[in-house]
Amino acid sequence: MSTQTTQARSGSKETVPIPRAGLVAWICLLIVYVVWGSTYLAIRVGVETMPPLLMAAARSLVAGLIMFPLGLRRRRSAPRRCTRRHIGN
């Protein structure tokens, strides 16, 4: 982070950090590029190695396994126990 020197009314100088918004934006774009590109690669490999419906089921299963613990952390929106009705839905 770069800094900018400002002068207060009392005459003392203060150093104020200035965020590098441009750098943060480029890092975010790089993350999107890598994540999005890896999903295309995973789809390409998945289509070559397994049937499409099995691949869709595997993607949903992996997404559920990732999202379920995150949902448990939010006590107000996630059930404490998973019933047959929840699994069926």
N, CA, C and O atoms as CSV, one atom per row, in Angstrom:
chain,resi,resn,atom,element,x,y,z
A,1,MET,N,N,0.834,-1.164,0.000
A,1,MET,CA,C,0.000,0.000,0.000
A,1,MET,C,C,0.887,1.238,0.000
A,1,MET,O,O,1.898,1.285,0.702
A,2,SER,N,N,0.522,2.203,-0.758
A,2,SER,CA,C,1.246,3.461,-0.740
A,2,SER,C,C,0.636,4.360,0.324
A,2,SER,O,O,-0.461,4.106,0.820
A,3,THR,N,N,1.362,5.409,0.665
A,3,THR,CA,C,0.869,6.310,1.694
A,3,THR,C,C,0.822,7.727,1.162
A,3,THR,O,O,1.537,8.080,0.224
A,4,GLN,N,N,-0.016,8.519,1.766
A,4,GLN,CA,C,-0.145,9.929,1.404
A,4,GLN,C,C,0.018,10.735,2.687
A,4,GLN,O,O,-0.591,10.421,3.710
A,5,THR,N,N,0.840,11.773,2.625
A,5,THR,CA,C,1.053,12.602,3.801
A,5,THR,C,C,0.077,13.768,3.766
A,5,THR,O,O,-0.018,14.484,2.769
A,6,THR,N,N,-0.650,13.952,4.871
A,6,THR,CA,C,-1.589,15.061,4.979
A,6,THR,C,C,-1.182,15.926,6.151
A,6,THR,O,O,-0.525,15.454,7.078
A,7,GLN,N,N,-1.561,17.167,6.116
A,7,GLN,CA,C,-1.246,18.080,7.208
A,7,GLN,C,C,-2.534,18.457,7.923
A,7,GLN,O,O,-3.466,18.987,7.319
A,8,ALA,N,N,-2.569,18.178,9.202
A,8,ALA,CA,C,-3.750,18.476,10.014
A,8,ALA,C,C,-3.759,19.959,10.376
A,8,ALA,O,O,-2.798,20.679,10.106
A,9,ARG,N,N,-4.862,20.410,10.992
A,9,ARG,CA,C,-4.994,21.815,11.379
A,9,ARG,C,C,-3.942,22.240,12.398
A,9,ARG,O,O,-3.514,23.394,12.432
A,10,SER,N,N,-3.538,21.284,13.224
A,10,SER,CA,C,-2.567,21.618,14.256
A,10,SER,C,C,-1.158,21.762,13.687
A,10,SER,O,O,-0.254,22.183,14.407
A,11,GLY,N,N,-0.950,21.429,12.429
A,11,GLY,CA,C,0.352,21.571,11.814
A,11,GLY,C,C,1.145,20.278,11.774
A,11,GLY,O,O,2.192,20.223,11.130
A,12,SER,N,N,0.666,19.218,12.457
A,12,SER,CA,C,1.385,17.940,12.430
A,12,SER,C,C,1.043,17.190,11.150
A,12,SER,O,O,-0.051,17.329,10.602
A,13,LYS,N,N,1.990,16.401,10.690
A,13,LYS,CA,C,1.778,15.628,9.469
A,13,LYS,C,C,1.387,14.205,9.834
A,13,LYS,O,O,1.979,13.596,10.725
A,14,GLU,N,N,0.382,13.681,9.135
A,14,GLU,CA,C,-0.083,12.313,9.356
A,14,GLU,C,C,0.101,11.515,8.078
A,14,GLU,O,O,-0.020,12.053,6.978
A,15,THR,N,N,0.394,10.231,8.225
A,15,THR,CA,C,0.520,9.348,7.075
A,15,THR,C,C,-0.747,8.514,6.985
A,15,THR,O,O,-1.105,7.807,7.927
A,16,VAL,N,N,-1.424,8.602,5.844
A,16,VAL,CA,C,-2.688,7.897,5.633
A,16,VAL,C,C,-2.479,6.867,4.525
A,16,VAL,O,O,-2.063,7.232,3.426
A,17,PRO,N,N,-2.766,5.555,4.794
A,17,PRO,CA,C,-2.596,4.548,3.736
A,17,PRO,C,C,-3.665,4.693,2.653
A,17,PRO,O,O,-4.829,4.965,2.949
A,18,ILE,N,N,-3.257,4.508,1.396
A,18,ILE,CA,C,-4.170,4.560,0.255
A,18,ILE,C,C,-4.236,3.158,-0.349
A,18,ILE,O,O,-3.207,2.626,-0.766
A,19,PRO,N,N,-5.424,2.548,-0.406
A,19,PRO,CA,C,-5.513,1.195,-0.978
A,19,PRO,C,C,-5.253,1.221,-2.479
A,19,PRO,O,O,-5.609,2.182,-3.162
A,20,ARG,N,N,-4.643,0.183,-2.977
A,20,ARG,CA,C,-4.389,0.052,-4.410
A,20,ARG,C,C,-5.560,-0.691,-5.035
A,20,ARG,O,O,-5.533,-1.912,-5.189
A,21,ALA,N,N,-6.566,0.053,-5.384
A,21,ALA,CA,C,-7.791,-0.543,-5.917
A,21,ALA,C,C,-7.526,-1.253,-7.236
A,21,ALA,O,O,-8.123,-2.292,-7.517
A,22,GLY,N,N,-6.635,-0.697,-8.043
A,22,GLY,CA,C,-6.324,-1.326,-9.324
A,22,GLY,C,C,-5.698,-2.695,-9.148
A,22,GLY,O,O,-6.027,-3.627,-9.882
A,23,LEU,N,N,-4.795,-2.828,-8.179
A,23,LEU,CA,C,-4.141,-4.113,-7.923
A,23,LEU,C,C,-5.151,-5.140,-7.416
A,23,LEU,O,O,-5.118,-6.300,-7.829
A,24,VAL,N,N,-6.036,-4.724,-6.534
A,24,VAL,CA,C,-7.066,-5.627,-6.006
A,24,VAL,C,C,-7.978,-6.105,-7.132
A,24,VAL,O,O,-8.352,-7.277,-7.176
A,25,ALA,N,N,-8.334,-5.205,-8.036
A,25,ALA,CA,C,-9.198,-5.583,-9.158
A,25,ALA,C,C,-8.508,-6.604,-10.053
A,25,ALA,O,O,-9.147,-7.556,-10.501
A,26,TRP,N,N,-7.223,-6.428,-10.320
A,26,TRP,CA,C,-6.501,-7.387,-11.162
A,26,TRP,C,C,-6.367,-8.745,-10.483
A,26,TRP,O,O,-6.456,-9.780,-11.144
A,27,ILE,N,N,-6.157,-8.750,-9.183
A,27,ILE,CA,C,-6.072,-10.023,-8.457
A,27,ILE,C,C,-7.414,-10.748,-8.514
A,27,ILE,O,O,-7.454,-11.961,-8.718
A,28,CYS,N,N,-8.508,-10.017,-8.337
A,28,CYS,CA,C,-9.849,-10.619,-8.424
A,28,CYS,C,C,-10.106,-11.186,-9.815
A,28,CYS,O,O,-10.652,-12.281,-9.947
A,29,LEU,N,N,-9.718,-10.451,-10.848
A,29,LEU,CA,C,-9.879,-10.955,-12.215
A,29,LEU,C,C,-9.042,-12.203,-12.452
A,29,LEU,O,O,-9.487,-13.122,-13.139
A,30,LEU,N,N,-7.836,-12.249,-11.896
A,30,LEU,CA,C,-6.987,-13.429,-12.033
A,30,LEU,C,C,-7.620,-14.646,-11.360
A,30,LEU,O,O,-7.575,-15.752,-11.900
A,31,ILE,N,N,-8.206,-14.440,-10.186
A,31,ILE,CA,C,-8.883,-15.542,-9.487
A,31,ILE,C,C,-10.058,-16.055,-10.311
A,31,ILE,O,O,-10.226,-17.266,-10.454
A,32,VAL,N,N,-10.871,-15.158,-10.851
A,32,VAL,CA,C,-11.997,-15.570,-11.689
A,32,VAL,C,C,-11.496,-16.328,-12.908
A,32,VAL,O,O,-12.080,-17.344,-13.286
A,33,TYR,N,N,-10.431,-15.854,-13.523
A,33,TYR,CA,C,-9.855,-16.506,-14.708
A,33,TYR,C,C,-9.426,-17.934,-14.391
A,33,TYR,O,O,-9.726,-18.855,-15.150
A,34,VAL,N,N,-8.729,-18.123,-13.281
A,34,VAL,CA,C,-8.223,-19.453,-12.921
A,34,VAL,C,C,-9.372,-20.389,-12.556
A,34,VAL,O,O,-9.404,-21.534,-13.008
A,35,VAL,N,N,-10.312,-19.912,-11.743
A,35,VAL,CA,C,-11.419,-20.771,-11.312
A,35,VAL,C,C,-12.309,-21.132,-12.496
A,35,VAL,O,O,-12.674,-22.295,-12.666
A,36,TRP,N,N,-12.660,-20.143,-13.313
A,36,TRP,CA,C,-13.536,-20.383,-14.455
A,36,TRP,C,C,-12.856,-21.305,-15.467
A,36,TRP,O,O,-13.490,-22.216,-16.000
A,37,GLY,N,N,-11.585,-21.074,-15.731
A,37,GLY,CA,C,-10.856,-21.925,-16.665
A,37,GLY,C,C,-10.735,-23.363,-16.172
A,37,GLY,O,O,-10.802,-24.303,-16.964
A,38,SER,N,N,-10.557,-23.533,-14.862
A,38,SER,CA,C,-10.438,-24.893,-14.329
A,38,SER,C,C,-11.763,-25.646,-14.441
A,38,SER,O,O,-11.758,-26.867,-14.601
A,39,THR,N,N,-12.891,-24.949,-14.361
A,39,THR,CA,C,-14.160,-25.655,-14.511
A,39,THR,C,C,-14.341,-26.162,-15.940
A,39,THR,O,O,-14.878,-27.250,-16.149
A,40,TYR,N,N,-13.896,-25.378,-16.924
A,40,TYR,CA,C,-13.973,-25.856,-18.307
A,40,TYR,C,C,-13.085,-27.072,-18.510
A,40,TYR,O,O,-13.469,-28.011,-19.208
A,41,LEU,N,N,-11.914,-27.066,-17.913
A,41,LEU,CA,C,-11.021,-28.224,-18.009
A,41,LEU,C,C,-11.646,-29.441,-17.333
A,41,LEU,O,O,-11.581,-30.548,-17.867
A,42,ALA,N,N,-12.245,-29.243,-16.173
A,42,ALA,CA,C,-12.880,-30.362,-15.465
A,42,ALA,C,C,-14.049,-30.920,-16.272
A,42,ALA,O,O,-14.236,-32.136,-16.309
A,43,ILE,N,N,-14.832,-30.075,-16.910
A,43,ILE,CA,C,-15.946,-30.548,-17.738
A,43,ILE,C,C,-15.419,-31.336,-18.926
A,43,ILE,O,O,-15.978,-32.374,-19.279
A,44,ARG,N,N,-14.347,-30.853,-19.546
A,44,ARG,CA,C,-13.778,-31.556,-20.698
A,44,ARG,C,C,-13.291,-32.944,-20.310
A,44,ARG,O,O,-13.554,-33.918,-21.016
A,45,VAL,N,N,-12.585,-33.036,-19.197
A,45,VAL,CA,C,-12.087,-34.336,-18.732
A,45,VAL,C,C,-13.249,-35.223,-18.310
A,45,VAL,O,O,-13.252,-36.423,-18.586
A,46,GLY,N,N,-14.235,-34.636,-17.640
A,46,GLY,CA,C,-15.376,-35.419,-17.177
A,46,GLY,C,C,-16.202,-35.992,-18.308
A,46,GLY,O,O,-16.645,-37.138,-18.225
A,47,VAL,N,N,-16.419,-35.224,-19.364
A,47,VAL,CA,C,-17.204,-35.708,-20.499
A,47,VAL,C,C,-16.491,-36.854,-21.207
A,47,VAL,O,O,-17.137,-37.764,-21.726
A,48,GLU,N,N,-15.163,-36.811,-21.228
A,48,GLU,CA,C,-14.398,-37.887,-21.884
A,48,GLU,C,C,-14.376,-39.161,-21.062
A,48,GLU,O,O,-14.221,-40.244,-21.626
A,49,THR,N,N,-14.525,-39.071,-19.742
A,49,THR,CA,C,-14.336,-40.241,-18.895
A,49,THR,C,C,-15.623,-40.853,-18.338
A,49,THR,O,O,-15.613,-42.012,-17.923
A,50,MET,N,N,-16.733,-40.102,-18.318
A,50,MET,CA,C,-17.968,-40.657,-17.760
A,50,MET,C,C,-19.182,-40.146,-18.533
A,50,MET,O,O,-19.108,-39.120,-19.208
A,51,PRO,N,N,-20.280,-40.856,-18.433
A,51,PRO,CA,C,-21.504,-40.403,-19.111
A,51,PRO,C,C,-21.998,-39.065,-18.544
A,51,PRO,O,O,-21.769,-38.762,-17.374
A,52,PRO,N,N,-22.677,-38.269,-19.380
A,52,PRO,CA,C,-23.095,-36.927,-18.948
A,52,PRO,C,C,-23.974,-36.896,-17.702
A,52,PRO,O,O,-23.771,-36.045,-16.836
A,53,LEU,N,N,-24.946,-37.806,-17.587
A,53,LEU,CA,C,-25.821,-37.788,-16.409
A,53,LEU,C,C,-25.065,-38.157,-15.141
A,53,LEU,O,O,-25.337,-37.612,-14.072
A,54,LEU,N,N,-24.113,-39.085,-15.258
A,54,LEU,CA,C,-23.300,-39.441,-14.102
A,54,LEU,C,C,-22.419,-38.262,-13.691
A,54,LEU,O,O,-22.214,-38.013,-12.503
A,55,MET,N,N,-21.903,-37.541,-14.684
A,55,MET,CA,C,-21.089,-36.372,-14.379
A,55,MET,C,C,-21.923,-35.287,-13.688
A,55,MET,O,O,-21.455,-34.657,-12.740
A,56,ALA,N,N,-23.140,-35.069,-14.153
A,56,ALA,CA,C,-24.020,-34.081,-13.521
A,56,ALA,C,C,-24.338,-34.482,-12.086
A,56,ALA,O,O,-24.371,-33.635,-11.192
A,57,ALA,N,N,-24.571,-35.770,-11.867
A,57,ALA,CA,C,-24.846,-36.250,-10.515
A,57,ALA,C,C,-23.618,-36.074,-9.618
A,57,ALA,O,O,-23.748,-35.698,-8.453
A,58,ALA,N,N,-22.444,-36.342,-10.154
A,58,ALA,CA,C,-21.215,-36.188,-9.370
A,58,ALA,C,C,-20.984,-34.722,-9.020
A,58,ALA,O,O,-20.563,-34.407,-7.906
A,59,ARG,N,N,-21.256,-33.831,-9.959
A,59,ARG,CA,C,-21.092,-32.397,-9.679
A,59,ARG,C,C,-22.058,-31.945,-8.582
A,59,ARG,O,O,-21.683,-31.175,-7.698
A,60,SER,N,N,-23.297,-32.426,-8.642
A,60,SER,CA,C,-24.279,-32.064,-7.614
A,60,SER,C,C,-23.889,-32.631,-6.257
A,60,SER,O,O,-24.064,-31.972,-5.232
A,61,LEU,N,N,-23.367,-33.844,-6.246
A,61,LEU,CA,C,-22.938,-34.463,-4.998
A,61,LEU,C,C,-21.784,-33.689,-4.377
A,61,LEU,O,O,-21.789,-33.419,-3.176
A,62,VAL,N,N,-20.802,-33.334,-5.187
A,62,VAL,CA,C,-19.661,-32.571,-4.678
A,62,VAL,C,C,-20.116,-31.209,-4.167
A,62,VAL,O,O,-19.663,-30.763,-3.113
A,63,ALA,N,N,-21.006,-30.547,-4.900
A,63,ALA,CA,C,-21.513,-29.247,-4.454
A,63,ALA,C,C,-22.265,-29.388,-3.128
A,63,ALA,O,O,-22.129,-28.542,-2.244
A,64,GLY,N,N,-23.046,-30.440,-2.993
A,64,GLY,CA,C,-23.765,-30.672,-1.746
A,64,GLY,C,C,-22.832,-30.948,-0.583
A,64,GLY,O,O,-23.055,-30.471,0.530
A,65,LEU,N,N,-21.775,-31.727,-0.846
A,65,LEU,CA,C,-20.814,-32.033,0.213
A,65,LEU,C,C,-20.047,-30.783,0.651
A,65,LEU,O,O,-19.635,-30.678,1.806
A,66,ILE,N,N,-19.861,-29.860,-0.252
A,66,ILE,CA,C,-19.189,-28.613,0.098
A,66,ILE,C,C,-20.146,-27.673,0.828
A,66,ILE,O,O,-19.763,-27.036,1.809
A,67,MET,N,N,-21.385,-27.585,0.355
A,67,MET,CA,C,-22.326,-26.612,0.899
A,67,MET,C,C,-22.969,-27.047,2.226
A,67,MET,O,O,-23.331,-26.193,3.036
A,68,PHE,N,N,-23.113,-28.346,2.460
A,68,PHE,CA,C,-23.787,-28.806,3.677
A,68,PHE,C,C,-23.069,-28.375,4.950
A,68,PHE,O,O,-23.722,-27.852,5.853
A,69,PRO,N,N,-21.744,-28.569,5.067
A,69,PRO,CA,C,-21.075,-28.075,6.289
A,69,PRO,C,C,-21.161,-26.553,6.436
A,69,PRO,O,O,-21.251,-26.038,7.550
A,70,LEU,N,N,-21.134,-25.842,5.317
A,70,LEU,CA,C,-21.275,-24.391,5.396
A,70,LEU,C,C,-22.671,-24.020,5.887
A,70,LEU,O,O,-22.833,-23.057,6.636
A,71,GLY,N,N,-23.666,-24.774,5.472
A,71,GLY,CA,C,-25.024,-24.530,5.937
A,71,GLY,C,C,-25.196,-24.848,7.407
A,71,GLY,O,O,-25.968,-24.187,8.102
A,72,LEU,N,N,-24.477,-25.862,7.892
A,72,LEU,CA,C,-24.566,-26.201,9.310
A,72,LEU,C,C,-23.996,-25.103,10.190
A,72,LEU,O,O,-24.410,-24.942,11.338
A,73,ARG,N,N,-23.055,-24.355,9.659
A,73,ARG,CA,C,-22.477,-23.254,10.436
A,73,ARG,C,C,-23.499,-22.146,10.659
A,73,ARG,O,O,-23.432,-21.422,11.653
A,74,ARG,N,N,-24.442,-22.018,9.736
A,74,ARG,CA,C,-25.498,-21.007,9.881
A,74,ARG,C,C,-26.680,-21.678,10.569
A,74,ARG,O,O,-27.510,-22.296,9.903
A,75,ARG,N,N,-26.766,-21.571,11.839
A,75,ARG,CA,C,-27.765,-22.280,12.648
A,75,ARG,C,C,-29.193,-21.930,12.254
A,75,ARG,O,O,-30.070,-22.791,12.320
A,76,ARG,N,N,-29.447,-20.706,11.852
A,76,ARG,CA,C,-30.830,-20.294,11.604
A,76,ARG,C,C,-31.391,-20.825,10.296
A,76,ARG,O,O,-32.612,-20.906,10.158
A,77,SER,N,N,-30.547,-21.194,9.321
A,77,SER,CA,C,-31.081,-21.609,8.031
A,77,SER,C,C,-30.893,-23.104,7.746
A,77,SER,O,O,-31.514,-23.631,6.823
A,78,ALA,N,N,-30.064,-23.784,8.508
A,78,ALA,CA,C,-29.800,-25.191,8.241
A,78,ALA,C,C,-30.419,-26.063,9.345
A,78,ALA,O,O,-30.408,-25.689,10.518
A,79,PRO,N,N,-30.948,-27.208,8.965
A,79,PRO,CA,C,-31.501,-28.106,9.986
A,79,PRO,C,C,-30.379,-28.723,10.815
A,79,PRO,O,O,-29.260,-28.901,10.332
A,80,ARG,N,N,-30.691,-29.046,12.063
A,80,ARG,CA,C,-29.669,-29.689,12.897
A,80,ARG,C,C,-29.470,-31.144,12.489
A,80,ARG,O,O,-28.369,-31.685,12.591
A,81,ARG,N,N,-30.554,-31.769,12.026
A,81,ARG,CA,C,-30.452,-33.147,11.547
A,81,ARG,C,C,-31.105,-33.228,10.179
A,81,ARG,O,O,-32.072,-32.522,9.895
A,82,CYS,N,N,-30.585,-34.067,9.366
A,82,CYS,CA,C,-31.091,-34.229,8.023
A,82,CYS,C,C,-32.090,-35.402,8.025
A,82,CYS,O,O,-31.700,-36.543,8.271
A,83,THR,N,N,-33.367,-35.123,7.753
A,83,THR,CA,C,-34.371,-36.161,7.740
A,83,THR,C,C,-34.526,-36.722,6.319
A,83,THR,O,O,-33.937,-36.207,5.370
A,84,ARG,N,N,-35.309,-37.760,6.196
A,84,ARG,CA,C,-35.567,-38.329,4.855
A,84,ARG,C,C,-36.250,-37.324,3.951
A,84,ARG,O,O,-36.007,-37.291,2.745
A,85,ARG,N,N,-37.104,-36.507,4.540
A,85,ARG,CA,C,-37.786,-35.490,3.751
A,85,ARG,C,C,-36.794,-34.474,3.181
A,85,ARG,O,O,-36.915,-34.067,2.025
A,86,HIS,N,N,-35.814,-34.064,3.993
A,86,HIS,CA,C,-34.803,-33.131,3.525
A,86,HIS,C,C,-33.974,-33.743,2.404
A,86,HIS,O,O,-33.701,-33.088,1.398
A,87,ILE,N,N,-33.579,-34.985,2.577
A,87,ILE,CA,C,-32.765,-35.652,1.556
A,87,ILE,C,C,-33.564,-35.827,0.267
A,87,ILE,O,O,-33.029,-35.656,-0.828
A,88,GLY,N,N,-34.844,-36.166,0.401
A,88,GLY,CA,C,-35.698,-36.334,-0.776
A,88,GLY,C,C,-35.885,-35.044,-1.550
A,88,GLY,O,O,-35.924,-35.046,-2.780
A,89,ASN,N,N,-35.999,-33.944,-0.826
A,89,ASN,CA,C,-36.150,-32.646,-1.501
A,89,ASN,C,C,-34.873,-32.244,-2.169
A,89,ASN,O,O,-34.807,-31.182,-2.788
